[in-house]
Each structure stands twice: as C-alpha cells, then as structure tokens.
Amino acid sequence: MNLTGNENNTLIGNASINVLQGGAGNDWLDGGLGADSLSGGTGDDVYIVDNVGDKVIELADEGRDLVKASVSYGLSANVEDALLLGAAAVNLTGNELANTLTGNAAANILNGGAGADTLIGGAGNDTYVVDHIGDNVIETGTSLTEVDTVQASINYTLGANVENLTLTGSAHVNGTGNALNNILLGNSGTNVLDGGLGADRMVGGTGNDTYVVDNLKDVVSETSTLAGEIDTVMASISYTLGANLENLTLTGSDNLNGTGNALNNVLIGNDGNNLLNGGLGNDVLDGGAANDTLIGGLGTDTLTGGTGADRFVFNALNEMGKGGLRDVITDFSSLDGDKLDFSKFDANLLSTGVNKFTFIDSNDFTGTGQLRFVDHVLYGNVNGDLVADFEIQLVGVNSFSSHDLVA
C-alpha cells in the first residue's frame, strides 16, 4: 500500500509492505508490521519502526527527526534521534550527526556513532559506546542491581549511576571512576586508571599503566607479563604491590607504608614518615621528605633516604651482597641523623641468638660480629674468617662512626 500525505500527516500502514510519504510538515509515519519504506519529507517527523526491514528516508536539512523503534536499529542518513519502545533488549546505533539515543527499560547498547551524541539509558544493564569528546551519557536507572558500562575509545570519566568503564582500541587514553564501586578495564595502550571514591577494581592490559589507589578495598590487577613494561601504582594509602606491578609512588603527606614484590621495584615515598620495604628483587627506594625507614630486602638495592633523619634497615645476611651485588645508599648523612639499623641482624653465626655488631673503624677484622668502614664502604664479618661477608656502599661518605649505627 502506498500513502502520500500533504502537511502534518499521520500515516499508518497495514501488515503488508507499505510506502509512506509524509510530504511537508511534522508527520507521524507508522508502516505497520511489514518491511516498510517511510519518507517524512520536510518538518520534524516521527517514524515508528517495528520491523528490521523498515527503511527510513530523510534528506538533508529537512528538520529534526525521531525514530521510535521496538527492534534494534541504526539511524539512516539525516535522522537525528531514536528512542526504543517496548521491553525487549534491543540496541540503537547513531550516524555522523549529533544524535540523541534513548533506551527502554531493558538492557540496551547505545552507540551514537561519529557525532557528539547524547545517550540516555533507563533500567537494565546498559552499555554506552563513547568515541567523541562531546558524547554525553545519562543513566537514569538507580537500581542497586543494575550494572551499566561505558566502552570508551577516548579519555573518559564515569558520570552518575554508571558502574563500569572499558577502554577500547589501542590509543593511550585514561579512565576515571565515580563514587560507586567501579570496574575499570584498560586497553592495549598506556592507561591511567583512577577508580575515584569507591572500592574499585582496576584491570590493566599491555602498556605502561598507572593505577590511582585511594581506598583500602581498591584492587589492582595487572594482567600483562610482557618484559619491559613498567606499571605504577600511585597510592594515598599504605599499599603492597601485587603481581606484575613494578613501581609504587606514595602520594599526599600521611605517614604511609609501601611494600614491593618479587620484581625489581621502584618505591617512592611522600612527604610523610614512610616505611618502604622492597621485598625481593633489585629495588630502588626513595623515601622523599620526612623521617623514613627503608628496607631493601633481598637483591641488590639502591636506597635514598631523602630529607629528614632516615633509617636504613638490614635484617639478615641473605639480604646482603658484595662487590657489584652490594646495596648502595646514595645520600647517607650523619648531620641529618641518618642511621644504619642492624638491630635484628645476627652478627655472629657461630653462636646462638641475635648477636650485636662491634664497629672497629677502619681496622682489619679480628673476629666475628665486626663492622669496618673504608673508602665509602661498610664491611661486615659474621663467620669469623676475617673476610668481609657483606658490603654496603655509602656514596660520598668519607667518615663513619658508631654513632651512625643501631647495632
């Protein structure tokens, strides 16, 4: 059936394949059940689409038009807006224009396409595809059981009532959460993932990713094990690095602790009094400002106390090395009140208990449990063979005394 209007018409087809032409004015075109061809002409037209074979035809500059669809639908050229009817889980896709796409009460995927689009979701677990800096996501559903997701190929910050964010593509883009408990998924580029105020889960892929942690219940999962990647946690709380994470930077000015893992870590303190423990691996520790405690742990470590009276702690022989494997302290300062702490280190392996060290200046070893300092290096002997069992290099330090020790 063919129907042709003149101005401001309501044209309704039947169950056959219809051709409806609205002409001038603001028309309402409903082709019925068949695979219909609908052409509104000039004016702000409304199209009812209920068949995947329905075809909407609009020319440029013929008004702002709206498709009301009960099936999944992609806007044709020159049509601006779409709204989903019914309760089916169907989807909308925009075009190159600045579209407004509105979902129904089911789980919808709203993809605005190339323009600066407004995507409005209702109840249901909706997914929004964002690819333009001008895209605007409005999630009206507030049910606690809903989980809504933005898939973004650009930098994006989650708006109200949206729980999850997935970064797509391979560009170096960033994702930021909101006050909810968010899940943020990175892409294959270098991402900064910041969950915001909630108890968030941040999952990175390949690339040198940065995770912002500010909640004790935040969880960081770095899935990539590629060699050469450097992933960093920036934490305003005490934090222990999980698997596949290389670096930790403490932020703010609170007194916080930072702990490494089995990798070669870089741990950087903040303006508070920090306890930094490198764990396994060849670590670099920098306490920053204030009075910090640095524990290199196993491996060949480089320790920088920063400003303040810092304490460098050595607990056992298996943490120590000699020559190129020795730990290095870059800024030891007696004037600042820095100390080397051997209080838990057993200085004499030939007797039971935790024995204390004796400092003998630059003299040769004469027995077990002795420390001597020569040419910027502190040497220790613990087994009585009169040969150094470990070394610590103190860069730029020319003199050392027992007052510099907690032994």
DAJO-V963475 format. One record per residue. N is the residue number from 1. RES is the residue in one small letter. SS is DSSP state (H for helix, E for strand, L for the rest). PHI is phi in whole degrees, -180 to 180 (NA if undefined). NEAR is the number of other C-alpha atoms within 8 Angstrom. Layout:
n,res,ss,phi,near
N,RES,SS,PHI,NEAR
N,RES,SS,PHI,NEAR
This chain:
n,res,ss,phi,near
1,m,L,NA,8
2,n,E,-111,6
3,l,E,-128,10
4,t,E,-127,8
5,g,L,-96,10
6,n,L,-124,9
7,e,E,-158,10
8,n,L,52,11
9,n,L,-102,11
10,t,E,-113,9
11,l,E,-116,13
12,i,E,-126,8
13,g,L,-87,12
14,n,L,-119,11
15,a,L,-79,7
16,s,L,-84,10
17,i,L,-86,11
18,n,L,-109,14
19,v,E,-121,11
20,l,E,-116,16
21,q,E,-126,11
22,g,L,-81,19
23,g,L,76,13
24,a,E,-76,12
25,g,L,88,14
26,n,L,-91,13
27,d,L,-105,17
28,w,E,-117,14
29,l,E,-121,15
30,d,E,-130,12
31,g,L,-75,20
32,g,L,85,11
33,l,L,-78,9
34,g,L,-77,13
35,a,L,-87,13
36,d,L,-104,14
37,s,E,-109,13
38,l,E,-122,15
39,s,E,-131,11
40,g,L,-86,18
41,g,L,76,13
42,t,L,-71,12
43,g,L,102,13
44,d,L,-91,12
45,d,L,-99,16
46,v,E,-119,13
47,y,E,-118,13
48,i,E,-100,11
49,v,E,-117,13
50,d,L,-134,10
51,n,L,-139,10
52,v,L,-63,9
53,g,L,-90,7
54,d,L,-64,13
55,k,E,-127,8
56,v,E,-105,9
57,i,E,-119,10
58,e,L,-135,12
59,l,L,-93,8
60,a,L,-65,5
61,d,L,60,6
62,e,L,-107,10
63,g,L,114,8
64,r,L,-101,10
65,d,L,-112,12
66,l,E,-131,13
67,v,E,-103,13
68,k,E,-107,12
69,a,E,-120,13
70,s,L,-108,11
71,v,L,-127,12
72,s,L,-62,9
73,y,E,-149,9
74,g,E,-113,8
75,l,L,-62,13
76,s,L,-81,10
77,a,L,-60,9
78,n,L,72,9
79,v,L,-107,12
80,e,L,-90,13
81,d,E,-129,13
82,a,E,-147,14
83,l,E,-139,12
84,l,E,-89,14
85,l,L,-103,9
86,g,L,76,7
87,a,L,-123,7
88,a,L,-79,7
89,a,L,-82,7
90,v,L,-120,12
91,n,L,-126,12
92,l,E,-128,17
93,t,E,-129,12
94,g,L,-88,16
95,n,L,-126,14
96,e,L,-81,8
97,l,L,-82,12
98,a,L,-82,12
99,n,L,-93,14
100,t,E,-115,12
101,l,E,-114,16
102,t,E,-121,12
103,g,L,-83,15
104,n,L,-107,14
105,a,L,-87,10
106,a,L,-99,14
107,a,L,-84,12
108,n,L,-116,15
109,i,E,-108,11
110,l,E,-113,15
111,n,E,-125,11
112,g,L,-74,20
113,g,L,82,10
114,a,L,-77,11
115,g,L,-81,13
116,a,L,-86,13
117,d,L,-105,15
118,t,E,-110,13
119,l,E,-115,15
120,i,E,-119,12
121,g,E,-108,15
122,g,L,-112,13
123,a,L,-67,14
124,g,L,99,12
125,n,L,-86,11
126,d,L,-91,15
127,t,E,-123,12
128,y,E,-116,12
129,v,E,-101,11
130,v,E,-116,12
131,d,L,-139,10
132,h,L,-137,10
133,i,L,-61,7
134,g,L,-91,7
135,d,L,-64,13
136,n,E,-129,8
137,v,E,-102,10
138,i,E,-123,10
139,e,E,-102,10
140,t,L,-89,9
141,g,L,-74,10
142,t,L,-121,7
143,s,L,-63,6
144,l,L,-69,4
145,t,L,-92,4
146,e,L,-76,10
147,v,L,-131,10
148,d,L,-106,12
149,t,E,-132,13
150,v,E,-103,13
151,q,E,-106,12
152,a,E,-123,13
153,s,L,-103,11
154,i,L,-130,12
155,n,L,-58,9
156,y,E,-150,8
157,t,E,-118,8
158,l,L,-64,13
159,g,L,-87,9
160,a,L,-62,7
161,n,L,71,10
162,v,L,-108,12
163,e,L,-90,13
164,n,E,-123,13
165,l,E,-137,15
166,t,E,-119,12
167,l,E,-84,15
168,t,L,-113,9
169,g,L,78,8
170,s,L,-130,7
171,a,L,-71,10
172,h,L,-81,7
173,v,L,-125,12
174,n,L,-121,11
175,g,E,-131,17
176,t,E,-128,12
177,g,L,-89,17
178,n,L,-129,14
179,a,L,-83,7
180,l,L,-82,12
181,n,L,-84,12
182,n,L,-95,14
183,i,E,-115,12
184,l,E,-114,17
185,l,E,-113,11
186,g,L,-80,15
187,n,L,-108,15
188,s,L,-87,10
189,g,L,-91,14
190,t,L,-90,13
191,n,L,-118,15
192,v,E,-109,11
193,l,E,-112,14
194,d,E,-129,11
195,g,L,-72,20
196,g,L,82,10
197,l,L,-79,11
198,g,L,-79,12
199,a,L,-88,13
200,d,L,-107,15
201,r,E,-115,13
202,m,E,-119,16
203,v,E,-121,12
204,g,E,-103,13
205,g,L,-112,13
206,t,L,-70,13
207,g,L,101,11
208,n,L,-88,11
209,d,L,-91,14
210,t,E,-123,12
211,y,E,-117,12
212,v,E,-101,11
213,v,E,-116,12
214,d,L,-139,10
215,n,L,-136,10
216,l,L,-59,6
217,k,L,-98,6
218,d,L,-63,13
219,v,E,-125,8
220,v,E,-110,9
221,s,E,-124,10
222,e,E,-100,11
223,t,L,-87,9
224,s,L,-84,8
225,t,L,-117,6
226,l,L,-65,6
227,a,L,-66,4
228,g,L,94,4
229,e,L,-75,9
230,i,L,-125,10
231,d,L,-108,13
232,t,E,-128,13
233,v,E,-104,13
234,m,E,-108,12
235,a,E,-120,13
236,s,L,-100,11
237,i,L,-131,11
238,s,L,-63,9
239,y,E,-151,8
240,t,E,-116,8
241,l,L,-65,12
242,g,L,-88,8
243,a,L,-62,7
244,n,L,69,10
245,l,L,-106,12
246,e,L,-93,13
247,n,E,-124,13
248,l,E,-138,15
249,t,E,-120,12
250,l,E,-84,14
251,t,L,-114,10
252,g,L,81,8
253,s,L,-132,7
254,d,L,-71,9
255,n,L,-80,7
256,l,L,-125,12
257,n,E,-114,10
258,g,E,-134,15
259,t,E,-128,12
260,g,L,-89,16
261,n,L,-131,14
262,a,L,-83,7
263,l,L,-84,12
264,n,L,-81,11
265,n,L,-98,14
266,v,E,-115,11
267,l,E,-113,16
268,i,E,-122,11
269,g,L,-82,15
270,n,L,-108,15
271,d,L,-86,11
272,g,L,-95,14
273,n,L,-83,13
274,n,L,-110,15
275,l,E,-111,11
276,l,E,-113,16
277,n,E,-127,11
278,g,L,-73,17
279,g,L,71,12
280,l,L,-78,13
281,g,L,90,14
282,n,L,-92,12
283,d,L,-107,16
284,v,E,-117,14
285,l,E,-118,16
286,d,E,-134,12
287,g,L,-73,16
288,g,L,74,13
289,a,L,-75,13
290,a,L,77,14
291,n,L,-99,12
292,d,L,-109,17
293,t,E,-117,14
294,l,E,-119,15
295,i,E,-122,12
296,g,L,-71,20
297,g,L,76,12
298,l,L,-70,13
299,g,L,98,13
300,t,L,-94,14
301,d,L,-113,15
302,t,E,-116,13
303,l,E,-119,14
304,t,E,-128,13
305,g,L,-77,17
306,g,L,80,11
307,t,L,-71,10
308,g,L,100,12
309,a,L,-89,11
310,d,L,-104,16
311,r,E,-121,13
312,f,E,-108,13
313,v,E,-105,11
314,f,L,-127,13
315,n,L,-108,11
316,a,L,-159,9
317,l,H,-62,8
318,n,H,-70,6
319,e,H,-87,11
320,m,L,-105,14
321,g,E,-147,14
322,k,L,-133,10
323,g,H,60,6
324,g,H,-70,5
325,l,H,-100,9
326,r,L,-78,14
327,d,E,-72,14
328,v,E,-126,12
329,i,E,-107,12
330,t,L,-88,10
331,d,L,-142,10
332,f,L,-61,11
333,s,L,-140,8
334,s,L,-64,8
335,l,L,-63,5
336,d,L,-79,9
337,g,L,91,10
338,d,L,-65,14
339,k,E,-137,12
340,l,E,-98,12
341,d,E,-107,12
342,f,L,-113,13
343,s,L,-65,8
344,k,L,-106,9
345,f,L,-91,12
346,d,L,-77,12
347,a,L,-80,13
348,n,L,-138,14
349,l,L,-76,8
350,l,L,-90,6
351,s,L,-134,6
352,t,L,-79,7
353,g,L,85,5
354,v,L,-101,9
355,n,L,-89,11
356,k,L,-91,12
357,f,L,-83,10
358,t,E,-119,8
359,f,E,-91,9
360,i,L,-118,10
361,d,L,58,9
362,s,L,-102,7
363,n,L,-70,6
364,d,L,-70,7
365,f,L,-65,11
366,t,L,-124,6
367,g,L,-176,9
368,t,L,-80,13
369,g,L,69,15
370,q,E,-117,14
371,l,E,-122,13
372,r,E,-135,14
373,f,E,-124,12
374,v,E,-143,8
375,d,L,51,5
376,h,L,71,12
377,v,E,-126,10
378,l,E,-96,12
379,y,E,-112,13
380,g,E,-129,12
381,n,E,-124,18
382,v,L,-126,12
383,n,L,-118,11
384,g,L,82,12
385,d,L,-88,7
386,l,L,67,11
387,v,L,-119,7
388,a,L,-60,8
389,d,L,-95,12
390,f,E,-155,12
391,e,E,-140,15
392,i,E,-133,12
393,q,E,-90,11
394,l,E,-110,13
395,v,L,-63,10
396,g,L,76,7
397,v,L,-92,9
398,n,L,-101,6
399,s,L,-135,6
400,f,L,-148,8
401,s,L,-138,8
402,s,H,-64,6
403,h,H,-69,5
404,d,H,-89,11
405,l,E,-114,10
406,v,E,-116,9
407,a,L,-123,9
